[in-house]
Amino acid sequence: MSAYYYLLPVTGALANLALLALNFRRAHSLNRVLFVVYGAVAGVNLSLAFMLKSPDAEAGMFWLFILRHFLFFLPLCLLVLAAFLSGRKILNTFTALLFAYWLCFIVLADFTYLTDRGWFVREMHLHAWGYFPVLHPPGIALLSSGYLTCFAISIYWLARPIERIAGISLPVVLIFYLVWWPGIMLNGFPLAGFEIPPFGNGIDAIVSLAFSASLHRKRSGFFTPGPLWVLSEMLASAAFGLLCGFLVLVLLPGAILTGPVITGLVMAAGSLVFLNWLRREPVDQAKAKDLTSILKPYDLSRQETRICELIAEGYSKRDVLVFLNIADGTLRNHLMSIYDKTIHKTSNVPESSRDKLQRLTVFLHRLNQAGP
């Protein structure tokens, strides 16, 4: 495993890039926050992979210089995501103070690198699995304090939300944070000089692959697959294949002749199987197609049909905004058009927008139950 450990952060980077492709050019606030988060994680993984494969300590220090700009802002990105998901403002007292903290830390760390002062980094140590820095106690204290503070605040916010986003399970997100944050902080052991690889990148690779697969499987019925969607599928499949290849190299460490052949075959097979699974039609998408055929007599547009599909599955207006990446006014206009084509009342009794949405939900449910 030692010689091939750099493949683990490469796997994570590919999975992160797959998520970046899904969120590219999507203007909703949640998509923008996710884009920044996975951009930071991808930067961490790519920089770490180059650092582990550095030919010498000087090159390793350069990649550490690149790495810290992503690594120091990663906890702040996750804190911002927790604030958004828990219904809080992204810019608040805690995020502002921690932004200032990490910015000062980066400036000070960059100063030590550019002036060749060893205030934080004691040495770039060559481990069996690659180059990795060993920090002085003050550097470890400052880094761990910032990470633990962001971790504690994130968990508190997610456990005590001000406002919930329908369609997003905060308990699931909380579990994700409780698994992913400690995984990241496990990387602190090699920073203290222990001969323990940074396993947090493996956890990130698995979580990112699972998240990417979930988005493809659950949302593909509501998006027209374009170049970015296909690119995301290819990157996620390549990440899964590379992860399979890494496991083969771990299980067959002494297979000099057969190892490369077996590894290549396993990587190719894993990528193809994962890609086929991503493109397989889930049951809920088949039901959505049935609803689409049922709605044909009502002369709905393609976007209006997609909105009805989401509402029929129980998603809220806020979820529709996230999934379809449309403005609130655009959704309001679509809903008014849908009401006129489906549940428009012949009487002149006034009716609130919320009543109409409830009646539309019931109407779609009955249509779905009745079938074509």
N, C-alpha and C positions, 0 to 999 in steps of 0.2 A: 504493500500500500504506500510506503514512504515515497518511492520514486514517482508515483502517479497521483499524489495527493492534490496537486494543482488542478486536476480535472474536476474536483468537487466544486470549487468556486466558479469554474467555467460553466459547469452544469447549472449552478444557481444563476449566473449571468444570462444564460440563454433563456431560462424560465422567466427572469425579470424582463428581458427584452420582449418576450412574447406578450407579457402584460402591458408593456409600454405601447406596443403596436395596437393592442385593443383600445387603449385610452387616448391614442393620438387623435388630435383634431376633434375631440369631444368636449364641448364647452361647459357642460354641467360642472358645478363646484366639486362634487364628489369625484368625478373623473379627473379634474385638475389636481386635486389633492393626491389621488392614487398615482397619477403620472409622476408627480414630484417624489413621492415615497419610493416607487419602484425605480425611478431614475437614480436616486441616491443608493439604493441597494445594489443596482447593477454596477454603479461606479465602484462600490466597495468590493464586489466580487471580482470584477475585471482587474482592478489595481492589485488586489491580493494575489490573483493568479500570476500576474507578471512579477510581483515581489517574490513569491515562492520559487519562481523559475529564474531568478536573477543569477547571472554568471559570477557575480562578486558582491561584496558588501556595499561598495559604492553605488552600484546599480540598485541594490536593494533599498538603500537610503533614499534614492530618487523616487522609487515607486512608493515608498512610505510617505514621502512628501505629497504625492498625488493622492494616496489613499486617505490621508487624514482629512482632506477637504470634504470627502464624502462621509467618512466615518464619524466625524464630530457633529455633522448636521443630521445624521440619521436618527438619533433619539429625538431631536426636535421635530423631524418630519412625522415620526410615529406619534408624538404628543399632539401635533396639529390634527392628525387623522382621528385620534381619540376624542379631541375636542369637537370636531365636526360630527362624528357619529353619535356623540352623547348630547347633541343639541346646543353646544356652547359656541361662542364666538371664536373664530380662529385666532384673531388678535386679541389677547387678553393679558392680564398682568403676568401670569405665569409664563406664557409663551414669549412675551416681550423680554422678561428678565433672563430666561434661559437662552434666548437668541443672543442677548448681549454676552452671556457667560461663554457660550460656545464660540462666538466671534472673537472675543478676547483670547480664548484658548488657542484658536487657530493662528491669530496674529503672533502670539508669543511663541508658539511651536514653529511657525515659519521663520521667525527671527532667529531662533536657535539653530535651525537648519542652514539658513543663508550665511550666518556668521560662524558656523562650525563650532557652536557651543553645545556641550553635552549636558544641558540642564535637565532634560527629560529623558532622552534616549541614551542608555548606557552603552549599548553596542548593537550591531546587526549580527545576530548569532546564526550560524549555519546549523540547522537541525537536520535530522535524517530525512525530513519531509520538505526541507527548503529553508530559505532565509526568512527570519522573523525577528522583529525588534525585541529587545529586553529593556524595560524602562526602569528609571530610578524610582524609589518610593514616592516622591512628590508627584511625578507624572502619573503613576498608578492611582494615587489618591484623588487627584483632580479628575481623571478620566472616569473612575468608578463612581465618584460622587455625582457627577453630571448624569451618568447613565442611570444610577439608582434613583435619583430625584425624578427624572423623566418617567421612569418605569412606575414609581409609586403614584405619581399624579395621574398617569394614563389609566392605571388600574382603578383608582378611585373614581375618576370621571366615568369610565365605562360601567362600573358597578352602581353608580348613582347618577343616571342620566337625567338631564333637565327635560329633554324632549326626545322621543323615540322616532326613528325613521322606519316607517312601515316597510316590510319586505326584507329588512336587515335584522338578523337575530343578534342582539347584543351579547347574550350568553356565549354564542359561538365565537364572536369577535373577542370576547374576554378570554376564552380558552386559547384562542390563537395568540393573544398577547402573552398569556401565562406560559405558553410553550416557546414562543419565538424570542421573547426578551431574554429569558435565561440562556437560551441557545446562543444568542449574541454575546452575552456576558461570559460564557464559557471561554471565549477567546482571550479572556484576561489571564488565564493560566500560563500560556506561553509568553505573555508580556511580562510575567513575573519570573521567567526563566525556566519554567517546568517543561519537560519534554512531552508535551501534550499537544497534538495538532488542534487547530481552530475548528472544532466540530460544528460551530454555529452555522457555517456555510452549508453543511449538509442538511441541517434542519431547514435553513432558508430554501434550499433547492427543492426539498420535498413539499414544503408549504406552498411555495410559488407554483409548483407544478399542479398541486391540488386545486389552488385558486384559479389558475388558468383553465384547467379542465372543467371546473365548475361553471365558469363564465361561458365557455364554448358550448357546453352541454345544455345549459339552462337558457341562454340568451340567443343562440343561433337561430331559433325560430322567429325572432323579432328583428333581425338585421339581415340586410342583403349582403351576403359574403362578397367582399371586394378584395383588392390586392393586399390591404393591411390585415384583413381577416385571414387570408391564406398564408401570409407571412407569419402571423402569430401561430397558426397551426403548425407550420414547418419548424419554427423555433422551439415550440413546446415539445414536438415530437423528437427533434434533435436532442433536446435536453434529457428527455426520458431515455433515449437510446444511449446517450453518453453515460447516464447514471447506471444503466444496465452493464455497459462496458466496464465501468469503474468497479462494480461489484465482482465481475469476472476476474479482473486483475487482482482483486483482493483474495478471491478464492483460489486462484491459480498463480501464486506468486513465482513459482519455479518453472512454469511452462514456457521455455525459451522459444521452442520451435512452433508449438501449437497455439501458444497464447495469443499472438497477433491475429492469427486466422480466426480462432474461436471468438476473440473479442470483437473483431470486425463483423462477424456473422451475427453475434448477439446484439450489437449496436444497431445493425440494419434491421434485424427482426423486431427488436424493441420499438424502434422508430415507426416502422410500418404498422405494427399492432396498435400502438398508441394513436397514430393518425387515423386508422380505421375506426377506432373506438370514439374519437372525437367527432367524426363525421357520421356516426351511426345515429339514426333518428330516435330520440327519446320518446317515451309514451306520451308525455304531455304535449309534444310537438305534433304528434299524430292527432290528438284531440283538437289541437288548434286548427289543423287542416280541416277537420270535420266542421268546426265552427265557421271557418272561412267559407266553406261550400254552403252552409246554412244561411249565411248572411248575404249571399249573392243577390237574392231578389230585392234587397234593400238599397242597392246601388251605392254602396259605400266605397270611398276611395281606398287605395292600398294602405295609407297611413291610418285612416279611420278604422279599417279592419284590424290593424295591428293593435290599436288602442282598445278595441272591443275584446280582443284575445287576452290582453293583459288584465283588463277589468274582470273578465269572466273567471280568471284564475285567482282573483282576490287581491290584486295589487292596487295600491292607492294611487291618487293623482301624482303624489310626489315620486312614487316609484316609476310611473310612466315617464315623468320628466327625465329621470336618470337613465332609464333603459333606452328611450328613443332620442335622448339628447335634444329636446326641443324646449323652447321658451314657454313660460307659463301662459302668456297671451295666445301663443299658437295652439297650445292644448285646449284652452278655453274655447277658441273658435272651432276647433275640431269637434269638441264635445257638443257645442250648440248645433253643429251640422248633423251630428249623429242623433241628437235628440229629435231634431226635425224629421229625420228619415225613419225613425223607429218608434219612439214613444210620445211623439207630439200629441198633445191633448186637443181635442176638438172644442172643449169648453173654455171659457174665459177665466177659470179659477186661477189665481196667481199661484205660482209654485217656485220654491227656492231652488237654487242650483244644486244644493245638497240633496233635496228630495228627488230631483231629476236623476242624479247619479245613483241613488239608491234604487230608483225604479228601473234604471237602465241595467243595473247589476241583476236585479230579479228577472228582468226581461231576457237577458242573455243566458241566465241560468236555466230558465224554462225552455228556451230555444235549444240549448245544449242537451237538456234531458229528453226533449222530444225527438231530436235527431233530424236527419235530412228528410 
